[in-house]
């Protein structure tokens, strides 16, 4: 089965996950700047990879109600 993400983006996500596990990953501004969930950490890694120009699938479209 082919991989979903490029090697560069896999490395970005791996780096972010290490930061998350150490408790040093910052998500954004606000009251609780530390990232609390695994899914949020992966999303941060993928968005960083997108900004770096790595091959990453498009974001999922939001469902309308």
PDB file of N, CA, C and O in Angstrom:
ATOM      1  N   UNK A   1       0.845  -1.178   0.000  1.00  0.00           N
ATOM      2  CA  UNK A   1       0.000   0.000   0.000  1.00  0.00           C
ATOM      3  C   UNK A   1       0.894   1.246   0.000  1.00  0.00           C
ATOM      4  O   UNK A   1       1.815   1.340   0.812  1.00  0.00           O
ATOM      5  N   UNK A   2       0.638   2.188  -0.885  1.00  0.00           N
ATOM      6  CA  UNK A   2       1.480   3.383  -0.937  1.00  0.00           C
ATOM      7  C   UNK A   2       1.252   4.282   0.288  1.00  0.00           C
ATOM      8  O   UNK A   2       0.188   4.269   0.906  1.00  0.00           O
ATOM      9  N   UNK A   3       2.280   5.051   0.610  1.00  0.00           N
ATOM     10  CA  UNK A   3       2.153   5.955   1.749  1.00  0.00           C
ATOM     11  C   UNK A   3       1.281   7.149   1.389  1.00  0.00           C
ATOM     12  O   UNK A   3       1.213   7.557   0.229  1.00  0.00           O
ATOM     13  N   UNK A   4       0.623   7.697   2.388  1.00  0.00           N
ATOM     14  CA  UNK A   4      -0.292   8.811   2.171  1.00  0.00           C
ATOM     15  C   UNK A   4       0.464  10.137   2.065  1.00  0.00           C
ATOM     16  O   UNK A   4       0.061  11.036   1.328  1.00  0.00           O
ATOM     17  N   UNK A   5       1.568  10.244   2.814  1.00  0.00           N
ATOM     18  CA  UNK A   5       2.317  11.490   2.881  1.00  0.00           C
ATOM     19  C   UNK A   5       3.729  11.292   2.363  1.00  0.00           C
ATOM     20  O   UNK A   5       4.242  10.173   2.349  1.00  0.00           O
ATOM     21  N   UNK A   6       4.353  12.379   1.938  1.00  0.00           N
ATOM     22  CA  UNK A   6       5.730  12.305   1.456  1.00  0.00           C
ATOM     23  C   UNK A   6       6.677  12.100   2.641  1.00  0.00           C
ATOM     24  O   UNK A   6       6.288  12.259   3.798  1.00  0.00           O
ATOM     25  N   UNK A   7       7.910  11.750   2.332  1.00  0.00           N
ATOM     26  CA  UNK A   7       8.920  11.507   3.367  1.00  0.00           C
ATOM     27  C   UNK A   7       9.142  12.759   4.215  1.00  0.00           C
ATOM     28  O   UNK A   7       9.287  12.677   5.435  1.00  0.00           O
ATOM     29  N   UNK A   8       9.168  13.916   3.557  1.00  0.00           N
ATOM     30  CA  UNK A   8       9.392  15.182   4.252  1.00  0.00           C
ATOM     31  C   UNK A   8       8.280  15.463   5.266  1.00  0.00           C
ATOM     32  O   UNK A   8       8.551  15.898   6.385  1.00  0.00           O
ATOM     33  N   UNK A   9       7.034  15.215   4.871  1.00  0.00           N
ATOM     34  CA  UNK A   9       5.922  15.476   5.781  1.00  0.00           C
ATOM     35  C   UNK A   9       5.879  14.447   6.912  1.00  0.00           C
ATOM     36  O   UNK A   9       5.472  14.773   8.027  1.00  0.00           O
ATOM     37  N   UNK A  10       6.291  13.222   6.637  1.00  0.00           N
ATOM     38  CA  UNK A  10       6.359  12.210   7.691  1.00  0.00           C
ATOM     39  C   UNK A  10       7.372  12.615   8.755  1.00  0.00           C
ATOM     40  O   UNK A  10       7.142  12.428   9.950  1.00  0.00           O
ATOM     41  N   UNK A  11       8.494  13.173   8.306  1.00  0.00           N
ATOM     42  CA  UNK A  11       9.515  13.619   9.250  1.00  0.00           C
ATOM     43  C   UNK A  11       9.000  14.790  10.088  1.00  0.00           C
ATOM     44  O   UNK A  11       9.282  14.862  11.284  1.00  0.00           O
ATOM     45  N   UNK A  12       8.246  15.711   9.472  1.00  0.00           N
ATOM     46  CA  UNK A  12       7.669  16.849  10.205  1.00  0.00           C
ATOM     47  C   UNK A  12       6.729  16.363  11.303  1.00  0.00           C
ATOM     48  O   UNK A  12       6.802  16.821  12.443  1.00  0.00           O
ATOM     49  N   UNK A  13       5.847  15.432  10.948  1.00  0.00           N
ATOM     50  CA  UNK A  13       4.884  14.910  11.920  1.00  0.00           C
ATOM     51  C   UNK A  13       5.620  14.175  13.033  1.00  0.00           C
ATOM     52  O   UNK A  13       5.244  14.287  14.199  1.00  0.00           O
ATOM     53  N   UNK A  14       6.656  13.430  12.689  1.00  0.00           N
ATOM     54  CA  UNK A  14       7.446  12.700  13.677  1.00  0.00           C
ATOM     55  C   UNK A  14       8.089  13.670  14.667  1.00  0.00           C
ATOM     56  O   UNK A  14       8.098  13.421  15.873  1.00  0.00           O
ATOM     57  N   UNK A  15       8.623  14.767  14.155  1.00  0.00           N
ATOM     58  CA  UNK A  15       9.263  15.786  14.998  1.00  0.00           C
ATOM     59  C   UNK A  15       8.238  16.410  15.957  1.00  0.00           C
ATOM     60  O   UNK A  15       8.511  16.596  17.143  1.00  0.00           O
ATOM     61  N   UNK A  16       7.062  16.726  15.421  1.00  0.00           N
ATOM     62  CA  UNK A  16       6.014  17.341  16.230  1.00  0.00           C
ATOM     63  C   UNK A  16       5.522  16.366  17.300  1.00  0.00           C
ATOM     64  O   UNK A  16       5.249  16.776  18.428  1.00  0.00           O
ATOM     65  N   UNK A  17       5.405  15.090  16.961  1.00  0.00           N
ATOM     66  CA  UNK A  17       4.948  14.103  17.935  1.00  0.00           C
ATOM     67  C   UNK A  17       5.942  13.955  19.086  1.00  0.00           C
ATOM     68  O   UNK A  17       5.542  13.751  20.232  1.00  0.00           O
ATOM     69  N   UNK A  18       7.237  14.059  18.779  1.00  0.00           N
ATOM     70  CA  UNK A  18       8.242  14.006  19.850  1.00  0.00           C
ATOM     71  C   UNK A  18       8.066  15.184  20.804  1.00  0.00           C
ATOM     72  O   UNK A  18       8.145  15.019  22.021  1.00  0.00           O
ATOM     73  N   UNK A  19       7.826  16.383  20.245  1.00  0.00           N
ATOM     74  CA  UNK A  19       7.592  17.565  21.073  1.00  0.00           C
ATOM     75  C   UNK A  19       6.336  17.382  21.915  1.00  0.00           C
ATOM     76  O   UNK A  19       6.308  17.757  23.087  1.00  0.00           O
ATOM     77  N   UNK A  20       5.298  16.804  21.316  1.00  0.00           N
ATOM     78  CA  UNK A  20       4.033  16.586  22.029  1.00  0.00           C
ATOM     79  C   UNK A  20       4.241  15.641  23.208  1.00  0.00           C
ATOM     80  O   UNK A  20       3.734  15.886  24.302  1.00  0.00           O
ATOM     81  N   UNK A  21       4.982  14.567  22.983  1.00  0.00           N
ATOM     82  CA  UNK A  21       5.209  13.585  24.045  1.00  0.00           C
ATOM     83  C   UNK A  21       6.037  14.154  25.184  1.00  0.00           C
ATOM     84  O   UNK A  21       5.861  13.769  26.340  1.00  0.00           O
ATOM     85  N   UNK A  22       6.945  15.075  24.855  1.00  0.00           N
ATOM     86  CA  UNK A  22       7.742  15.730  25.896  1.00  0.00           C
ATOM     87  C   UNK A  22       6.931  16.783  26.643  1.00  0.00           C
ATOM     88  O   UNK A  22       7.271  17.154  27.767  1.00  0.00           O
ATOM     89  N   UNK A  23       5.859  17.263  26.017  1.00  0.00           N
ATOM     90  CA  UNK A  23       5.032  18.289  26.627  1.00  0.00           C
ATOM     91  C   UNK A  23       5.487  19.691  26.296  1.00  0.00           C
ATOM     92  O   UNK A  23       5.129  20.638  26.996  1.00  0.00           O
ATOM     93  N   UNK A  24       6.279  19.843  25.232  1.00  0.00           N
ATOM     94  CA  UNK A  24       6.791  21.159  24.866  1.00  0.00           C
ATOM     95  C   UNK A  24       6.119  21.747  23.631  1.00  0.00           C
ATOM     96  O   UNK A  24       6.451  22.859  23.221  1.00  0.00           O
ATOM     97  N   UNK A  25       5.185  21.023  23.034  1.00  0.00           N
ATOM     98  CA  UNK A  25       4.532  21.497  21.813  1.00  0.00           C
ATOM     99  C   UNK A  25       3.497  22.556  22.151  1.00  0.00           C
ATOM    100  O   UNK A  25       2.603  22.329  22.967  1.00  0.00           O
ATOM    101  N   UNK A  26       3.626  23.708  21.521  1.00  0.00           N
ATOM    102  CA  UNK A  26       2.692  24.810  21.732  1.00  0.00           C
ATOM    103  C   UNK A  26       1.727  24.858  20.553  1.00  0.00           C
ATOM    104  O   UNK A  26       2.148  24.792  19.398  1.00  0.00           O
ATOM    105  N   UNK A  27       0.443  24.972  20.842  1.00  0.00           N
ATOM    106  CA  UNK A  27      -0.564  24.961  19.790  1.00  0.00           C
ATOM    107  C   UNK A  27      -0.907  26.329  19.257  1.00  0.00           C
ATOM    108  O   UNK A  27      -0.972  26.524  18.043  1.00  0.00           O
ATOM    109  N   UNK A  28      -1.123  27.256  20.121  1.00  0.00           N
ATOM    110  CA  UNK A  28      -1.524  28.582  19.688  1.00  0.00           C
ATOM    111  C   UNK A  28      -1.570  29.529  20.862  1.00  0.00           C
ATOM    112  O   UNK A  28      -0.957  29.289  21.903  1.00  0.00           O
ATOM    113  N   UNK A  29      -2.297  30.598  20.682  1.00  0.00           N
ATOM    114  CA  UNK A  29      -2.404  31.580  21.752  1.00  0.00           C
ATOM    115  C   UNK A  29      -3.643  31.283  22.591  1.00  0.00           C
ATOM    116  O   UNK A  29      -4.563  30.596  22.147  1.00  0.00           O
ATOM    117  N   UNK A  30      -3.648  31.805  23.792  1.00  0.00           N
ATOM    118  CA  UNK A  30      -4.819  31.623  24.634  1.00  0.00           C
ATOM    119  C   UNK A  30      -4.457  31.148  26.017  1.00  0.00           C
ATOM    120  O   UNK A  30      -3.304  31.207  26.443  1.00  0.00           O
ATOM    121  N   UNK A  31      -5.467  30.678  26.701  1.00  0.00           N
ATOM    122  CA  UNK A  31      -5.308  30.258  28.089  1.00  0.00           C
ATOM    123  C   UNK A  31      -4.434  29.007  28.227  1.00  0.00           C
ATOM    124  O   UNK A  31      -3.571  28.939  29.103  1.00  0.00           O
ATOM    125  N   UNK A  32      -4.664  28.019  27.358  1.00  0.00           N
ATOM    126  CA  UNK A  32      -3.921  26.756  27.420  1.00  0.00           C
ATOM    127  C   UNK A  32      -3.116  26.574  26.128  1.00  0.00           C
ATOM    128  O   UNK A  32      -3.585  25.920  25.197  1.00  0.00           O
ATOM    129  N   UNK A  33      -1.925  27.142  26.067  1.00  0.00           N
ATOM    130  CA  UNK A  33      -1.168  27.055  24.816  1.00  0.00           C
ATOM    131  C   UNK A  33      -0.602  25.665  24.516  1.00  0.00           C
ATOM    132  O   UNK A  33      -0.226  25.396  23.375  1.00  0.00           O
ATOM    133  N   UNK A  34      -0.531  24.773  25.515  1.00  0.00           N
ATOM    134  CA  UNK A  34      -0.001  23.437  25.256  1.00  0.00           C
ATOM    135  C   UNK A  34      -1.027  22.591  24.517  1.00  0.00           C
ATOM    136  O   UNK A  34      -2.229  22.693  24.758  1.00  0.00           O
ATOM    137  N   UNK A  35      -0.534  21.765  23.625  1.00  0.00           N
ATOM    138  CA  UNK A  35      -1.407  20.865  22.866  1.00  0.00           C
ATOM    139  C   UNK A  35      -1.813  19.719  23.775  1.00  0.00           C
ATOM    140  O   UNK A  35      -0.965  19.134  24.449  1.00  0.00           O
ATOM    141  N   UNK A  36      -3.090  19.395  23.802  1.00  0.00           N
ATOM    142  CA  UNK A  36      -3.595  18.379  24.719  1.00  0.00           C
ATOM    143  C   UNK A  36      -3.900  17.035  24.050  1.00  0.00           C
ATOM    144  O   UNK A  36      -3.870  16.001  24.717  1.00  0.00           O
ATOM    145  N   UNK A  37      -4.191  17.031  22.757  1.00  0.00           N
ATOM    146  CA  UNK A  37      -4.584  15.773  22.122  1.00  0.00           C
ATOM    147  C   UNK A  37      -3.613  15.363  21.012  1.00  0.00           C
ATOM    148  O   UNK A  37      -2.934  16.194  20.408  1.00  0.00           O
ATOM    149  N   UNK A  38      -3.574  14.075  20.774  1.00  0.00           N
ATOM    150  CA  UNK A  38      -2.716  13.495  19.737  1.00  0.00           C
ATOM    151  C   UNK A  38      -3.141  13.966  18.351  1.00  0.00           C
ATOM    152  O   UNK A  38      -2.296  14.273  17.510  1.00  0.00           O
ATOM    153  N   UNK A  39      -4.447  14.022  18.114  1.00  0.00           N
ATOM    154  CA  UNK A  39      -4.974  14.456  16.814  1.00  0.00           C
ATOM    155  C   UNK A  39      -4.573  15.890  16.507  1.00  0.00           C
ATOM    156  O   UNK A  39      -4.237  16.227  15.372  1.00  0.00           O
ATOM    157  N   UNK A  40      -4.614  16.730  17.535  1.00  0.00           N
ATOM    158  CA  UNK A  40      -4.244  18.130  17.350  1.00  0.00           C
ATOM    159  C   UNK A  40      -2.764  18.243  16.996  1.00  0.00           C
ATOM    160  O   UNK A  40      -2.380  19.067  16.166  1.00  0.00           O
ATOM    161  N   UNK A  41      -1.933  17.409  17.629  1.00  0.00           N
ATOM    162  CA  UNK A  41      -0.497  17.423  17.348  1.00  0.00           C
ATOM    163  C   UNK A  41      -0.224  17.011  15.904  1.00  0.00           C
ATOM    164  O   UNK A  41       0.615  17.616  15.237  1.00  0.00           O
ATOM    165  N   UNK A  42      -0.918  15.996  15.422  1.00  0.00           N
ATOM    166  CA  UNK A  42      -0.740  15.534  14.046  1.00  0.00           C
ATOM    167  C   UNK A  42      -1.176  16.625  13.069  1.00  0.00           C
ATOM    168  O   UNK A  42      -0.519  16.847  12.052  1.00  0.00           O
ATOM    169  N   UNK A  43      -2.280  17.303  13.373  1.00  0.00           N
ATOM    170  CA  UNK A  43      -2.767  18.380  12.514  1.00  0.00           C
ATOM    171  C   UNK A  43      -1.755  19.517  12.426  1.00  0.00           C
ATOM    172  O   UNK A  43      -1.576  20.105  11.360  1.00  0.00           O
ATOM    173  N   UNK A  44      -1.098  19.828  13.531  1.00  0.00           N
ATOM    174  CA  UNK A  44      -0.073  20.871  13.537  1.00  0.00           C
ATOM    175  C   UNK A  44       1.106  20.449  12.660  1.00  0.00           C
ATOM    176  O   UNK A  44       1.630  21.258  11.894  1.00  0.00           O
ATOM    177  N   UNK A  45       1.524  19.186  12.771  1.00  0.00           N
ATOM    178  CA  UNK A  45       2.626  18.673  11.955  1.00  0.00           C
ATOM    179  C   UNK A  45       2.314  18.721  10.474  1.00  0.00           C
ATOM    180  O   UNK A  45       3.172  19.085   9.669  1.00  0.00           O
ATOM    181  N   UNK A  46       1.094  18.357  10.102  1.00  0.00           N
ATOM    182  CA  UNK A  46       0.705  18.367   8.693  1.00  0.00           C
ATOM    183  C   UNK A  46       0.625  19.788   8.148  1.00  0.00           C
ATOM    184  O   UNK A  46       1.007  20.036   7.004  1.00  0.00           O
ATOM    185  N   UNK A  47       0.131  20.721   8.959  1.00  0.00           N
ATOM    186  CA  UNK A  47       0.044  22.095   8.475  1.00  0.00           C
ATOM    187  C   UNK A  47       1.430  22.701   8.320  1.00  0.00           C
ATOM    188  O   UNK A  47       1.661  23.491   7.405  1.00  0.00           O
ATOM    189  N   UNK A  48       2.368  22.336   9.216  1.00  0.00           N
ATOM    190  CA  UNK A  48       3.752  22.794   9.064  1.00  0.00           C
ATOM    191  C   UNK A  48       4.369  22.229   7.788  1.00  0.00           C
ATOM    192  O   UNK A  48       5.101  22.923   7.082  1.00  0.00           O
ATOM    193  N   UNK A  49       4.067  20.966   7.498  1.00  0.00           N
ATOM    194  CA  UNK A  49       4.582  20.333   6.285  1.00  0.00           C
ATOM    195  C   UNK A  49       4.008  21.002   5.038  1.00  0.00           C
ATOM    196  O   UNK A  49       4.718  21.194   4.051  1.00  0.00           O
ATOM    197  N   UNK A  50       2.719  21.357   5.085  1.00  0.00           N
ATOM    198  CA  UNK A  50       2.097  22.066   3.959  1.00  0.00           C
ATOM    199  C   UNK A  50       2.803  23.389   3.693  1.00  0.00           C
ATOM    200  O   UNK A  50       3.094  23.734   2.547  1.00  0.00           O
ATOM    201  N   UNK A  51       3.078  24.134   4.782  1.00  0.00           N
ATOM    202  CA  UNK A  51       3.753  25.421   4.636  1.00  0.00           C
ATOM    203  C   UNK A  51       5.162  25.260   4.096  1.00  0.00           C
ATOM    204  O   UNK A  51       5.673  26.146   3.412  1.00  0.00           O
ATOM    205  N   UNK A  52       5.797  24.122   4.402  1.00  0.00           N
ATOM    206  CA  UNK A  52       7.155  23.864   3.923  1.00  0.00           C
ATOM    207  C   UNK A  52       7.157  23.374   2.476  1.00  0.00           C
ATOM    208  O   UNK A  52       8.218  23.266   1.861  1.00  0.00           O
ATOM    209  N   UNK A  53       5.971  23.076   1.925  1.00  0.00           N
ATOM    210  CA  UNK A  53       5.872  22.668   0.529  1.00  0.00           C
ATOM    211  C   UNK A  53       5.920  21.170   0.308  1.00  0.00           C
ATOM    212  O   UNK A  53       6.158  20.717  -0.812  1.00  0.00           O
ATOM    213  N   UNK A  54       5.697  20.387   1.367  1.00  0.00           N
ATOM    214  CA  UNK A  54       5.718  18.931   1.233  1.00  0.00           C
ATOM    215  C   UNK A  54       4.404  18.440   0.632  1.00  0.00           C
ATOM    216  O   UNK A  54       3.399  19.150   0.644  1.00  0.00           O
ATOM    217  N   UNK A  55       4.427  17.206   0.103  1.00  0.00           N
ATOM    218  CA  UNK A  55       3.234  16.623  -0.501  1.00  0.00           C
ATOM    219  C   UNK A  55       2.331  16.087   0.616  1.00  0.00           C
ATOM    220  O   UNK A  55       2.645  15.096   1.275  1.00  0.00           O
ATOM    221  N   UNK A  56       1.212  16.769   0.802  1.00  0.00           N
ATOM    222  CA  UNK A  56       0.251  16.387   1.830  1.00  0.00           C
ATOM    223  C   UNK A  56      -1.137  16.484   1.209  1.00  0.00           C
ATOM    224  O   UNK A  56      -1.424  17.456   0.510  1.00  0.00           O
ATOM    225  N   UNK A  57      -2.010  15.498   1.445  1.00  0.00           N
ATOM    226  CA  UNK A  57      -3.366  15.595   0.898  1.00  0.00           C
ATOM    227  C   UNK A  57      -4.093  16.828   1.412  1.00  0.00           C
ATOM    228  O   UNK A  57      -3.748  17.367   2.463  1.00  0.00           O
ATOM    229  N   UNK A  58      -5.104  17.273   0.664  1.00  0.00           N
ATOM    230  CA  UNK A  58      -5.878  18.444   1.052  1.00  0.00           C
ATOM    231  C   UNK A  58      -6.597  18.202   2.367  1.00  0.00           C
ATOM    232  O   UNK A  58      -6.838  17.064   2.767  1.00  0.00           O
ATOM    233  N   UNK A  59      -6.938  19.319   3.037  1.00  0.00           N
ATOM    234  CA  UNK A  59      -7.702  19.217   4.274  1.00  0.00           C
ATOM    235  C   UNK A  59      -9.078  18.677   3.958  1.00  0.00           C
ATOM    236  O   UNK A  59      -9.597  18.902   2.864  1.00  0.00           O
ATOM    237  N   UNK A  60      -9.675  17.967   4.900  1.00  0.00           N
ATOM    238  CA  UNK A  60     -11.023  17.451   4.697  1.00  0.00           C
ATOM    239  C   UNK A  60     -12.019  18.592   4.658  1.00  0.00           C
ATOM    240  O   UNK A  60     -11.900  19.561   5.408  1.00  0.00           O
ATOM    241  N   UNK A  61     -12.993  18.473   3.788  1.00  0.00           N
ATOM    242  CA  UNK A  61     -14.027  19.502   3.695  1.00  0.00           C
ATOM    243  C   UNK A  61     -14.982  19.356   4.871  1.00  0.00           C
ATOM    244  O   UNK A  61     -15.305  18.245   5.292  1.00  0.00           O
ATOM    245  N   UNK A  62     -15.424  20.481   5.390  1.00  0.00           N
ATOM    246  CA  UNK A  62     -16.373  20.449   6.497  1.00  0.00           C
ATOM    247  C   UNK A  62     -17.739  20.082   5.946  1.00  0.00           C
ATOM    248  O   UNK A  62     -18.136  20.535   4.872  1.00  0.00           O
ATOM    249  N   UNK A  63     -18.451  19.254   6.698  1.00  0.00           N
ATOM    250  CA  UNK A  63     -19.789  18.844   6.269  1.00  0.00           C
ATOM    251  C   UNK A  63     -20.802  19.923   6.613  1.00  0.00           C
ATOM    252  O   UNK A  63     -20.775  20.495   7.702  1.00  0.00           O
ATOM    253  N   UNK A  64     -21.687  20.191   5.680  1.00  0.00           N
ATOM    254  CA  UNK A  64     -22.757  21.163   5.964  1.00  0.00           C
ATOM    255  C   UNK A  64     -23.942  20.422   6.557  1.00  0.00           C
ATOM    256  O   UNK A  64     -24.195  19.259   6.242  1.00  0.00           O
ATOM    257  N   UNK A  65     -24.641  21.103   7.402  1.00  0.00           N
ATOM    258  CA  UNK A  65     -25.783  20.456   8.065  1.00  0.00           C
ATOM    259  C   UNK A  65     -27.073  20.731   7.363  1.00  0.00           C
ATOM    260  O   UNK A  65     -28.124  20.259   7.795  1.00  0.00           O
TER     261      UNK A  65
END
